[in-house]
Amino acid sequence: MMMSDNLHQDKILISVVSPAYNEQGNIAPMINEVKNAFLGLGQGFDFEYIIVDDGSTDNTWPEITDEAGKDQGIKGIRLSRNFGQQIALSAGIDLVQGQALIFCDVDLQHPPSLFPSMIREWQNGAKVVNTIRLETANSHFPKKILSKIFYHLINFLSDLPLKEGMADFKLLDKSVYSKLQIMHERNRFLRGLIPWLGFPQKTITYKAPQRLSGSALYDFGKSLKLARIGILSMSTRPLKYVAYLGLTLTFLSLLGLTISLGLIIANNNTRYISPTFLLMLFNTLLIGIVLCCLGIVALYISFLYQEIIQRPLYIIEKKINL
């Protein structure tokens, strides 16, 4: 078994980071799978596995500390509260030391058996190795529809399109993740930040197994929040679209009023088209559009406010083997 405290200088250190929220049943099986993946790579590699407990309310942290006590290569961070998956990932990324970084979920739906293929692509020159999930075992139809809506919405509104099935399961060269370490924006969407960085990229596909234990990290509300963060943090298209919509509706409103007045004058009769009704209709429509536009602008302002106050991205309560 490889141990990071016995690391030789000629070995290649690979860092692995996983966020964990109420994942007590998945910690030990995931660690075993990670160890098996690196054993299959041979003696030329060593690893450190950083698990970030994102304010869990179950026995996730005791499980992490127990496993870390057996192996110095297993490292743990406990955040002071639940900061969210993207921030928890960032907390782990900030502390890695490897020549490459792999980040993935701890529920085994991002299978460690894929690590050797990702590392081979990295050794062949890829600075970023993406993964695309082709399907998920026993995935429910509503979840599939939700996933499709998520990616279609992101691609429609974002300046950096994402491929469907591309989640937070990637390998990054040190030259790439070191750039992430100096990016301190609070509203994080790593799936968008990494394509924004550029660098040579490769993609491999996989079929995700069924979740081993616990419930899914992202329900509808959290997925909607992630989509909102992704859109607002990576694109200004919504602002452009509402401006275009406002111009279009203004033009249509003026056109409709002009036609209505023309018909009234031509027929000398108002019983076919009521000016009062038309004015009420257009006013209601325009007021609704204005309120929607103000709401979108308010979202951007709230993002700016959160960046300006410059609070820490996260608070670390405890560490082990770090």
N, C-alpha and C positions, 0 to 999 in steps of 0.2 A: 504494500500500500504506500502510495507516495505521500510524503509529508513535506509541507512547505518549509518547516524549520530545518530540514535536511537538504534544502535546495542547493544544488551544485551550480557553479557559474555557467557551465556549458548547457544547462537545461533551459528550455523555453517555458517561461511562466505565463500561463493563461489565467486571467481573472474571470470569474463567473459571478454574476449578481442576480439575485431574485428578491422581489418584494413579497412580503407575506402578511396577510391579514386574516386572522382566524383560520390558520392552516395547520393546526396541531397534528392532524392525521397524515399530512403529506410531507412533513419535514424529513423524517428518517428515510422513507422510501425514495424521496428525491435525492438526498445525499448519497444513498447507495448507488443510484443510477448515474450520478455525476462521477463518482469514484470509478465505476465500471467503465464509463466512457473514456476516462483518462488512462486507465489500465490498458485498454485496447490500443492506445496510441504508442505505447512503448516507453522506454526509459528516458527518451529525449525530452519529455514534457513533465512539467509540474503544474499544480493549480492552486489557487486560493478561491474559496467559495464564500462570498459574503451574502448573508441572508439578512434582509432589512425587515424587522418586525414593525409594521406600520400601525402601532397602537392597538394591537390585538387584545381582545377581551377573554380569550380562552388560554390554553396552555402552550401557545406557540412559542413564547419566549423561553419557558423552561425546557421545551424540546430542543430549541436552538442551543441553549447553554449546555445541555447534557451532551449533545453531539459534538459541540466545540471542545468540551473537556476530554473527549476521546481522540481528537485529531486537531492539531494546530492549524491545519489547512482550512478548517471550517471556522468561519468568523461571523460574528453577529453584531448587529446594531439594533437597538430598540429606540424608536422615536417616542417623544413624550405624549403624542396623541396621534390620531389618524389624520395624516396630511394628504392622503391620496396616492394612488399607484405611481403616477408620474414623478411626484416629489420623492417618494420612497426610492424609486429607481435612481434618481439623481443623487440621493444621499449615498447610495452604494457606489455609484460611478465616481463620486468625488474622492473616494478612498482607495480605489484600485491601484495596483502597481504593475500589472502584467504587461507583456509586450502586445497582447491583444485582450480584448474584453468580449465576453459573451453575456448578454442579459436575456433572461427568460422568466416565465412564471414558475412557481414552485409546485403547481398542481399536476405536473407530468403531462399536461397537454402540449407543452413545448418539449418534446422528448430529447433528453441528453444523448440518446443514441445518434442524433444528428450532428453532434459536436465534431466528430472526426471529419465528416464531409465539409463542414464549415471551415475547419482549420486547414484542410487541404486547399480549399479555394483561396484562403488567406495566404498560404505559402506560395501559391501560384501567382500572387500579385494583387489580389483584390484587397482594397482597404476597407470595404464594407461588404459584408455578406448578408443579404436579406433572405428571409424565408417567407414562402407563401403557402398558406394552409389550403389544400385542395378540398378537404372535407373534415368534419368532426364526427367521430363515432357517436351514434345515438343523439345527434343534434336535433332539437325540436324545430318544427317548421317556423313558429314565430321568431325564434332566434335567428334563423337563416334570413328571414325577411328583414329583421332589424339590422342585421349585418349588411345586407345589400343596400338598404336605405342609407345607412351610415356612410358607406363608401361613395355612393352616388351623390349624396349631399356634399360631402367633403370635396369631391372632384368638380362639382358644379360651381362651388363658391370659392375654392382655394386656388392659389396661384401655382401650387406644387401638387399635381395629381398623384394619388396613391393607388396602387394595384389592390384589387379586392383580395382579402385574405392575408394581407401583409400586416402582421401585428408586431408587438414589442418582443420579438425574438430575432436577435441580430448578433453578428460578430463585427466588432470595430477594431481597427488597428489603433495602436497607441497614438499615432499622429492625428487620428480622428477623435477619439474620446477625450484627448487632452484639450481639444477645442470646446467640447461640451462642458468641461470642467470650469472654463472661464466664462460661460454663458449663465447669467444669474437671473434671467427673467422668471417671474413667479408663475405665470400662466404657461405651463409647459405642455408641448405636444411633440414628443420625441420622434414619432413617425413622420412629422413634418420637418423638424429641425435637422435630422440626419440627411435627408435628400437635399435640404438647403445648403448643407456644408459642401456637398459635391463629393469628390474623390472617386476613383475607379470602384465600380460595384459589380457584384455577381448575385445571382438569385438561385436558390434551390427550393424545391417543393417537398411537401410532406403531407401525410394524413395524420391528423391529431387523434390520439386515443381518447377514450372517455375519461372524464375527470375522476381521479382516484377517490377523493374524499372532500367533504365540505360543499359549499354552494359557490356558484359562479361569482367572480369578482364584479362583473359589470351586469347590472340589471338595466331596465329601460331608462330609468332616471340617470344613472351614472353614465350610460352610453350617450344619452342626450347631452349631458354636461361635457363629456369628452369631445363630442362633435362641435359643441359651441366653442370650446377652448381652441380646438384645431382650426376652426374657421376664423375666429377673431384674432388669433395670434399669428396666423400665417397669411392673411389676405385682407385687403381693403375692398374687395369686390362687392360685399353687401352695401357699402356706402355708395358705390358707383351705381349699383342696380336700383337702389331706392331713388337716386337722383334721376336716372333715366325714366323710372316709373312715374315720378312726379311730373316730369316734363310731358310724358305721353298722356297722362290723365288730364293735365291742364289743357293740352291741345284738343283732346277729345271732348272735354267739357265745353270749351269755346265753340268747337264745331257743332256740338249738339244744341247749344243755346242758339247759335246762328241759324241752324236749320229750323228749329222750333219757331223762332221769331219770324223767319221767312214764310213758313206755312201759315202761321196765324195771320200775317199781313196779307198773304195771297188769298186766303179763304175768307178773311174778315170775320173769323169765327174762332172762339177759343174752346169750343166744347170738345173738339177732337184731341187737342193737346193742351193740358193745363200748365201754364207757366209756373204756377205755385208748386205743382207737383214736381216739375223738372228741376226747379231751383232747390227744393228740399232734397231730391235724390242726389243731385250733384254735390250739394253741400255736405250731406252725410257721407258720401263716398270720399270726398276730399279730406274731411276731418279725420276719417278712419285711416287714410293713407298717411296723413301728417303725424298722427299718433304712433303709427307703426315705425315711421322714419325716426321720430324722436326716441323711440325705444331702442332702435339699433344704435343710434348715436350715443345713447346713454350707456349701452353695453361697452362700447369702445372707451368712453370716458371712465367707466368703472375699472377697466383694465389698466388705463393710464394711471389712475389713482393708486391701484395696488402696486404698480411698479415704482411710483414716486415715493411712497412711504418707506420703501426699502427695509422691511422687516426681514429677518432671516428666512430662508426657504424652508427650513426645518429645525427642530430642536432635538438633539440626541440626548436621551436619558441615560442609556447604558451602552457599553461596548464590551466585546469579549474577543480575545486574540487579536486585537487591533491596537 
